[in-house]
């Protein structure tokens, strides 16, 4: 986990819930010399946004927009160091899905631009990776896990995929859950190569464990014709094209 020397240099995993992010946390947990923490989305972006929006109204005229953002960067980094101290050389986090503060922006495009600006301002040396999974499998798993309506989840998943297409997105590596399960060593070796870290055999031991299993319950399969729109698939196809991944057929 972070320390004062490497807090601005994490490995960052993006993705939707139920897409294999917990498995990947387990993979990095097995990596010697690396500490991993879980879902940091609201911790990072929520604290930053609260400082950014609150300080200008606290009565100190010395604070202008860029000064406030610099303060927010400092506080978020210090919070990570204080909450998750470690002397390991490498660290990993997964700010998956979209932060709750997305609703404080006037438009989706404004939020997307802010998201990438903020992420790289806090973590300028970060290496960002992402994982995709067949949307039907993701939403079926989501429904089995929480038994909640999936319409809202589908919209959020589509927004995250759009985020990956934003011009400011600077992503080191993207991969598919299905490819990871078919050939873990090949995908992880390629991933490590792109992260400029050596592949370790110990990473493969994570696949012998059960990660975030769904409860045994009876739920209806997702109506993919109703839930997964043409727009959703068009955006997903564009993500696959941009990052040279095989497209999904649903």
matplotlib code that plots the C-alpha trace (Angstrom):
import matplotlib.pyplot as plt

x = [0.0, 1.1, 3.9, 5.3, 7.7, 5.2, 1.7, 1.5, 2.4, -0.2, -1.4, -5.1, -7.7, -10.9, -14.0, -17.6, -18.6, -19.0, -16.5, -13.6, -12.1, -12.1, -10.2, -7.7, -7.3, -6.6, -4.0, -2.2, -2.4, -0.3, 2.4, 5.5, 6.6, 3.2, 0.4, -3.2, -6.3, -9.8, -12.5, -11.3, -13.6, -15.6, -12.6, -10.5, -13.0, -15.4, -12.7, -11.2, -14.6, -15.6, -12.5, -12.7, -16.3, -16.1, -12.9, -13.9, -16.9, -14.8, -13.9, -10.2, -9.7, -6.1, -7.6, -8.1, -9.2, -5.8, -4.6, -7.7, -7.0, -3.4, -4.7, -7.1, -4.3, -2.2, -5.0, -6.1, -2.5, -1.9, -5.2, -4.1, -0.7, -2.3, -5.1, -3.0, 0.6, 3.2, 6.9, 6.3, 7.7, 4.5, 0.8, -2.5, -6.0, -9.3, -11.5, -14.0, -17.4, -18.2, -18.0, -21.2, -20.1, -20.8, -24.2, -22.6, -21.7, -23.9, -23.1, -21.6, -18.8, -17.9, -17.7, -15.6, -13.1, -12.9, -12.5, -9.4, -7.9, -8.4, -7.1, -3.9, -3.4, -3.5, -1.6, 0.5, 2.7, -0.1, -0.5, -4.2, -5.6, -9.1, -11.1, -14.2, -16.6, -19.6, -22.4, -25.0, -22.8, -22.0, -25.7, -26.8, -24.1, -25.2, -28.8, -27.8, -25.5, -27.9, -31.3, -31.7, -33.2, -30.4, -31.6, -29.7, -26.6, -26.7, -26.7, -23.8, -21.8, -22.4, -21.2, -18.0, -17.3, -17.9, -15.3, -12.7, -13.3, -12.7, -9.8, -8.1, -8.1, -4.5, -4.8, -1.8, -3.6, -7.1, -8.1, -11.2, -12.3, -13.0, -9.4, -8.1, -10.0, -9.0, -5.3, -4.4, -0.6, -0.7, -2.9, -1.1, 2.3, 1.2, -0.3, 3.0, 5.0, 2.8, 3.2, 7.0, 7.0, 8.1, 5.5, 5.4, 4.1, 2.5, -0.1, -1.7, -2.5, -5.3, -7.2, -7.5, -9.5, -13.2, -13.6, -16.8, -19.1, -22.8, -25.3, -27.4, -30.7, -33.3, -33.3, -34.5, -32.0, -31.5, -33.7, -30.7, -33.0, -34.6, -31.7, -28.7, -29.4, -27.8, -26.1, -24.6, -23.2, -22.0, -20.0, -18.6, -17.6, -15.8, -13.9, -12.8, -11.7, -9.7, -7.9, -7.5, -9.8, -12.1, -15.7, -18.5, -21.5, -24.7]
y = [0.0, 3.6, 5.4, 9.0, 7.8, 6.0, 7.3, 9.0, 5.8, 3.1, 0.4, 1.4, -1.1, 0.2, -1.8, -2.6, -4.6, -8.3, -8.2, -9.9, -7.0, -9.0, -11.8, -9.3, -7.9, -11.5, -11.8, -8.7, -9.8, -12.8, -10.5, -10.4, -6.8, -5.3, -4.3, -4.0, -2.2, -2.6, -0.2, 3.4, 5.2, 7.3, 7.7, 9.3, 11.3, 12.0, 13.6, 15.5, 16.9, 17.8, 19.9, 21.4, 22.5, 23.5, 25.5, 28.4, 29.1, 29.0, 32.7, 32.7, 34.8, 33.5, 30.2, 30.2, 27.2, 25.8, 26.3, 24.4, 21.5, 21.4, 21.2, 18.5, 16.5, 16.7, 15.7, 12.7, 11.4, 11.9, 10.2, 7.1, 7.0, 7.4, 4.8, 2.2, 2.6, 0.2, 0.1, -2.1, -0.7, -1.3, -0.8, -1.5, -0.1, -0.5, 2.6, 0.6, 1.9, 5.6, 7.8, 9.0, 12.6, 12.2, 13.8, 17.1, 17.9, 19.6, 17.2, 13.8, 15.3, 17.7, 14.9, 12.7, 15.4, 16.2, 12.5, 12.0, 15.4, 14.6, 11.0, 12.0, 15.1, 12.9, 10.0, 11.4, 8.3, 5.8, 3.0, 2.5, -0.8, -2.1, -5.3, -6.0, -8.9, -10.0, -7.6, -10.3, -12.2, -9.1, -8.1, -11.7, -11.9, -8.5, -9.6, -12.9, -11.0, -8.3, -9.2, -5.5, -4.2, -4.2, -1.3, 1.3, -0.9, -1.3, 2.5, 3.0, 0.2, 2.0, 5.3, 3.6, 2.3, 5.8, 7.0, 4.7, 6.3, 9.8, 11.7, 12.2, 8.5, 7.3, 3.6, 1.3, -2.0, -3.4, -7.1, -9.3, -11.5, -14.3, -14.3, -14.1, -17.3, -19.1, -18.5, -16.7, -17.0, -15.5, -12.5, -11.8, -12.1, -9.5, -7.4, -7.4, -6.6, -3.5, -2.6, -3.0, -5.5, -9.1, -11.8, -13.9, -17.5, -16.8, -14.7, -17.8, -19.2, -16.7, -18.8, -21.6, -19.5, -18.4, -14.6, -12.8, -15.8, -15.2, -16.6, -19.5, -18.1, -18.2, -15.2, -14.7, -14.3, -10.8, -9.9, -8.9, -7.5, -5.2, -4.2, -4.1, -1.5, -1.0, 2.1, 0.0, -2.5, 0.2, 1.8, -1.5, -2.3, 1.0, 0.2, -3.1, -1.5, 1.2, -1.2, -4.0, -6.5, -9.1, -7.8, -9.4, -11.1, -11.0]
z = [0.0, -0.4, 1.3, 0.8, -1.9, -4.2, -3.3, -6.7, -8.6, -8.1, -10.4, -10.9, -12.0, -13.5, -14.3, -13.5, -10.5, -11.1, -14.0, -12.3, -10.3, -7.0, -8.7, -10.0, -6.4, -5.4, -8.2, -7.0, -3.4, -4.4, -5.9, -3.7, -3.0, -3.7, -1.4, -2.6, -1.4, -2.5, -3.8, -3.4, -5.8, -3.4, -1.0, -3.7, -5.7, -2.9, -0.7, -3.5, -4.7, -1.2, -0.7, -4.1, -3.6, 0.1, 0.6, -1.8, 0.6, 3.8, 3.7, 2.7, -0.4, -0.8, -2.1, -5.9, -8.0, -8.7, -5.1, -3.9, -6.2, -5.0, -1.4, -2.4, -4.0, -0.9, 1.4, -0.7, -0.9, 2.8, 3.6, 1.5, 3.3, 6.7, 6.1, 4.3, 5.4, 3.9, 2.9, -0.2, -3.4, -5.4, -4.6, -6.3, -5.9, -7.7, -7.9, -9.9, -11.1, -11.0, -7.9, -6.3, -6.8, -10.6, -9.9, -8.9, -12.5, -15.0, -17.8, -18.5, -20.6, -17.8, -15.3, -17.7, -18.3, -14.5, -13.7, -15.8, -14.8, -11.2, -11.4, -13.0, -10.9, -7.7, -9.3, -12.1, -12.3, -12.2, -14.6, -15.4, -16.5, -17.0, -17.3, -19.4, -19.2, -21.3, -20.2, -20.0, -17.6, -15.6, -15.2, -14.4, -11.7, -10.4, -10.1, -8.4, -6.0, -4.9, -6.4, -7.4, -10.7, -13.3, -15.5, -13.4, -13.3, -17.1, -17.5, -15.1, -16.9, -20.2, -18.7, -17.5, -21.0, -22.4, -19.8, -21.3, -24.7, -23.5, -25.2, -21.9, -21.0, -20.8, -20.2, -20.1, -20.7, -21.2, -21.1, -21.1, -18.2, -20.6, -21.9, -18.4, -17.5, -20.7, -20.3, -17.0, -17.5, -21.0, -20.0, -16.7, -18.4, -21.0, -18.3, -16.3, -19.4, -20.0, -16.3, -16.5, -13.7, -13.8, -14.0, -10.8, -10.8, -7.4, -9.2, -10.6, -7.2, -7.0, -9.5, -7.0, -4.7, -4.9, -5.2, -4.3, -5.1, -5.7, -3.2, -4.1, -5.1, -7.9, -10.1, -13.6, -16.3, -17.6, -20.6, -22.8, -25.6, -23.1, -20.9, -23.2, -25.8, -29.2, -27.8, -25.0, -27.5, -29.9, -27.0, -25.9, -29.5, -29.6, -26.4, -27.8, -31.0, -29.3, -27.0, -29.6, -27.9, -29.4, -29.6, -27.6, -29.2, -27.1]

ax = plt.figure().add_subplot(projection="3d")
ax.plot(x, y, z, "-o")
ax.set_aspect("equal")
plt.show()
